[in-house]
Amino acid sequence: MTGRTRPFAAFEWMIAWRYLRARRAEGGVSVMTWISLIGITLAVFALVATFAVRSGFRAEFVGTILGANAHVTVYGPLHPDAAGRPTRAITDYTAMTKRIAAIPGVTTAAPMIKGELMATANGRNAGIQLYGIALSDLKQIPLVADSRQAVGNLDEFNQGIAIGTGVARTLGVTVGDYVRLISPDGVKTPFGTSPRVKAYKVVYIFSAGRWDIDQVRAYMPFAEAQSFFNREGTADEIEVMTKDPDHVDRLTPALLQAAGNEALIWTWKDSAGSFLSALTVEDNVMFVILALIVLIASMNIVSGLIMLVKNKGRDIGILRTMGLSEGSILRVFFICGASVGTVGTIAGVILGCLFAIYIDPIFSFVNYVAGGGVWDPSIRGLYHLPAKLEWFDVVRATLLSLGLSFVVTIFPARRAARMNPVEALRYE
């Protein structure tokens, strides 16, 4: 008659450990154990590393959007201009800016002039997006005013223009050089409108951390931009920064009340929403694919345990005749499989976290071995491969791996527990 024992007693762990480290000559499956362990480790490493890169890419991309662009852009009500053309130019921009800045949750509100034109210097040309803005408002744009790769003095902004590093590189200019700006909407003459051409001194060069921004962005003093684009007395838009960009939609009613019911409100989520939605879909697909990889790696545990049960049939028969219950046999083999899954999961999580922490030197080494050009910022927008560890992602990867490892272990363990001791010892 079998006696009842405490679940996961010390002798069950001892037997499981003995089976795991047994040599093949002793009927063990150490080679399969190592294969299972390495498979789980690599699968979990890939899962954690992918989650980290995905989170880093999203955080970096959203951070550059919020750090170099307005959280909300307010356009005025639609009305005809002097030529009878419909426009949303804001004539009372000073009063409207004050009303918007007084809204709770708004940190800054700045009137702005925007235009696209041609810049030339040293025989080179570049199409740029020119933003007319006051110096005090420009200092409130974090990735421009606090750029880590900034050159020049932003306090001299009223004496010239500020340009992105990509514009400076394309034109071959640095701080102190002059850049000619050419606008097709220039001086009005009896014979029509002639292009406006004017040279400006480069006083500040910045990097916003985004290739597509640095390649085209330039800033000019607000009053000078009004004159350059023939926008005297008006502003094209009012750019608003908020305390909580993630919930910027909550400010829409107050912004409409301050700007007028016919005004147009455009948030950063409206402009980047499709990209973020694409990232979310990609995240879900990648999670499913990597979960399948973890499942395949976990199946190696099943193969190893089935071989172990087959090789240890005689031992199982002896243990059952000595009084071990089916539950004890089940737990012994469950410990064998679960231990492999647990150790592999821990090793994979550690490797994945180390990869995320030291991604810059690792990627530099890969780029060096490949001869450079592995990461093209003109395609991906960012200058480097980002990675950010999120505890939720690490926990999710850990639970997924452990859950699959434990579940697949149950089936061969139940087979061992239900083995008839008489049948197991018949030919011994």
N, C-alpha and C positions, 0 to 999 in steps of 0.2 A: 504494500500500500504506500503510495507516494505521500510524502509530507509536504505541508505548505511552507514555503520560504518567503522571506521578505523580498519584494521586487527589487531587482538590480542589486543583489547582495554582492559582497566582496568576491565570493568564489566565482560568480558569473563574470565579473570583470576579469578575473584571473584567467579563466578558461578562454575568454574572447581574446585577451592579449596574447595568450599562448598560440592560438590559431593564427592571429595576424602576423606574428613574427616567425611562424614555422617555415622551414625550408621546403623546397619542392620535394626533396627526397623523403621528407617526413609527411608528405601528403598536404603540404601547405600550398598557398597560391600567392606567395610574396610578389612575384612579378606582376600578376594581375592587380594586386593591391597597389603597387607603385603606379601602374598605368591609370588606375581609377583615381588615385590621389593627384597625379599630375594633370589629368583631364579636368577634374573639378577645379583645381587651382587656376588653370589657364582660363577656364570658362568664367569663373567669378572675377578674375583679373580683368578680362575683357569687358564684363558687365560694369564693374566699378569705374574703369577707365573711360568707357563710353559715356556713362552718366556724368562723370566729372567734366569731360570735354563738352558735352552737350550743355550742361549748366553754365560752364564758363563762357561758351560762345553766346548763349542767350544773355547772360549778365553783362558781358562786354558790349554786345551789340546794343542792348537797351540802354546801358550806361552812356555810351557815346551819343545815342539819340537824345537822351534827356540832358546830357551835359553840354551839348553843342547846339541844340535846337530848342525852340519854344515848346512848352508843354501844351499850350493852347494858342492858336492864332485867331485873332478877331478881325474880321473884315466889316466895313461899314455897310449900311443899307444901299441897295442898288439904286443909282440915280444917273441922269445924263450929265456929261461934262460940258465944257464950253462949246465943243464941236458937235454936241448932240449924241455922242457915243455913250453907251451904258458903262458905268464904272462903279467901283466900290471904294474909291478913294475917300479918306476921312478928312474932312475939313476942320472939324472941332476936335482934333486929336488930343489937344492938351487937356480939355475938360473930360473927354472920354477916358483918357489914361488915368486921371485922378479918380474917377468913379470906379474903374476896374481895380485899381491898386487898393482901394478901400474895402474890397470884398474880403471877408475872412477866408483864409486859406491861400490867398494870393500873396506871393513874396515880392515879385516885381512885375511891372507892366511897362513896356517900352514901345513908343511909336517907331516905325521903321519904313525905310524906302528900299525896295528891291528891284534889281534889274540885271539883265544878262548882256554882256558886252565883250569886246575883244581887248586883250591886253598884249602889248608888244614891248620887247626889250632885247637888245643884243641881236637883232635880226630874227628873233623867235616870236611866235604867236601862241596865245592860249585863250580859250574861251573860259570866262569866269562868271560866277554869280556874285554880284556886288550887293552888299548890305549896308545901307546908310543908317547909322545908329549913334547915339550920344555916347561919349566916353564913359560917363557914370553907368550907363546901361550895359555897355560892353564889358565892364569889369564884373558884372553879375553873371556872365556866361562862364561857368567853371572851366571847361576844357579849352577855352581860349585865353582867358585871363590868367589861369593857373597852369598853363601848359608846361609839361616837364621839359620839352624840347624847344621852348621859346627862345628867340633871339631878338634883342633890341629892348626898347623901353616903351611900355604901353602908355605911360604918362605923356609921351610925345605924340599921341594918336591924332590930336587936332592939327598937327603939322604935316600929316601925310596919310598913308593908308597902312592897313595891316593885311597880310596875305598868308595863306597856308603854305606849308613846306612844299607841297606838290606843285603849287603855282610858282614858287620861288625856284624850284629845281627845273621846271620846264622852261622858264624864262632865263635862267642862269643869273639871277640877281640875289643880292643879300642886303642887309640893313645899310641904308645910306644911298643905295642906287635908286634910279628913277625909272618908273614904268609909265608908258603912255597908255591911256585908256581911250577907247574909241566906241562911241555910242551912236547908233544910227538915228536915234531920236534926239537931234541936236538943235542947232540954232535955226529959228524960223526966219526965212527971207522971202522977199516978194516972188522968188522963183521956186519956193518950196522949202522943205526942211533939209538942211545940210548936216552931215555927221559932225558930232562934237568930238574933238581930240584935245586931250589935256594930259600933261605929265605930272605925276605925283611921286613924292619921295616915299620909299619903303622905310617905315620906322619900327615895324614889329612883324616878326615871322613866327607863326605858331603851328603846333600840331595837335589836332583834336583827337588823335588816336584812330581815326577812320580814313582810309585811303581815299574814298570817294568824296569826303569833305575837304581834306587837305588839298586835293587836286584841283578844286574849282572855287573854293571859298575865299572871299576878300571883304574887308570892312573899310568903310569911309565915314568920316564925320557926318552927322545927320544933316546939318545945314548945307554942307558942301554937296551932299547927294541930292538934296532938293533942287539946288541950282543946276547940277550936272544933268539931271534927268527931266528938267523943266517941271518940277513938282512943287513950286513955291506955294507955301501955305497949306499943304496937304501931306498926309502920310498914307502909304499904301496899306498898312496893317498895323495892328498892335500885338506884339508878342508878349505872352504872359507866362511866368514861371510860378509854380505852385508848391506848396509844402508836401502834398501827397499826390505825386503823378499817377500812381496806380488807380486812384479813385477820382481822376480828373473830371469824369462825367458828372459827378455830383455838383460841380460848379457851373454847369451849363445854364440852368435857369437864372442864376444870379448874374452871369455874364451877359445873357441876352437882355436882362432888365437894364443893366448898366449901359450896354451898347445900342439898345433898340431892338424891338421884336423882329425887325426885318434884317438885322445883322446876320452875318454868317460866322458860325463857330466851327473851327477845325482843330481837333485835338491830335496829339501825337499817335494815339491809338488808331485814328482814322487813316493816317498816312502809313503807319507801319503794321496795321492790323493784319493784312493779308500775309505778310512775312512771318509774323508771330504765329498765325494759324498754321502756316506751312511747317514751322518748327515743331508745333505741337503734334501734328500728324506724323512727322518724321520721328519724333520721340516715341510715340506709341508703336510705330512699326518696328523701330529698332529694339524696343523692349521685348516685343513678341519674338523677334528673330533671336535675340540673345538668350531669352528664356528657353527657346528650343535648343540652343547650344548647350545650356546648362543641363537640360533634360537628357540630351544625348550623352553628355559626360557622366551623368548619374547612372545611365544604363550600364556603364562599365562596372558599377558596383554590383548590379544584379548578376552580370556574367561571372564576376569573381566569386560571389556568394554561392551561386549554383554549383560552381566547380568545388568550392569549399565544402558544401553540404554533401556532394557526391563522394569526395575523398574522405570525409569524416563520418561516413555512415556507420562504420564499426564503433567509433567513439560514441556516437549518438546512442547506439543500441546499448553499450555498456553503461553510459550515464543514466539511461532510462531504467535499466534493471537495478541500478544502485539507488533509485528512488527519486531522481530528478523529474519534475513535472513537465508537461508540455510548455507551460508558461516559462519555466527556467530555460529550456532549450531555445524557445523563441527569442527570449531576451539575450541569450548568449550571441546568437547570430545577428540579432538586431544591433547589438553593441558593435559587432565587427563592421557592419556596413555603415552605421551611423558615425562611428569613429573616423572612418575614412572620409566621409562627407564633411564632418566637422573640421578635421584638420585641413582638408583641402580648401574649405570655405575660408577659414581663418588666414591661411597662407595667401589665397587669392585676394582677400580684402586688404591685407598688408601690402601686397605688391601693387594693387590698384591705387591705394592711397599714396604710396611712395612715387608712383608714376605721376599722379596729379601734383604732388608737392614739388617734384624735381622735373617738371615737364620742359622747362626752358633749356637746361643743359642737355637733357635727353634729345630734344628736338634739334638743338644746335649740333649735336653729334651726328644725328641722322642726316641733317642737311649737309654736314661736312663730308660724310661718307658718300652721299649721293652726288656730290659736286656742286651743291647749291641749287636754288630754284625749286625746292620742294614746296614752298608756300608762296603763292603769288597773291599779294595784297590787292591787286587790281581786280581779281576775280572774287575773292572772299571778303574784301572790304577792310579786314583787320590786318594789322602788321605781324601778328604772331598767333600761334595756336594757343588759345586760352584754356584753362582748366580750373574748375572750382568745385571743391568737395562740399556736398550737401549731406548733412547727417541723415536726412530722410532717404536719399538715394542709397547710401551705404547700408542702412537698416533694411531697405527693401531688397537689395541684392543679397544680403545675408539671409534674410528670412526665406527668400525664394530658393536659394541653394540648399539651405538646411531642410526646408519643407520637402523639396523633391527628393533629396537624399534619404530622408526618413521614410517617405511614402514608398519609394521603390524597394527599400530594404525589407519592408514587411512581408512581401510575397515569398521570397526564398526562405525567410526566417520561419514563416508559417509552414512551408513545405518540410523544413527540418523538424519542426515541432510535432508534426503529424506522422512522422516516419514510424512505422511499426518496428519495435525493437526485435521482435522475433524474425522478421524478414531481414533486418539489418545484420543479424548474427547467424543467419541460416548457414552460410557458406564459410564461416570463420572457424 
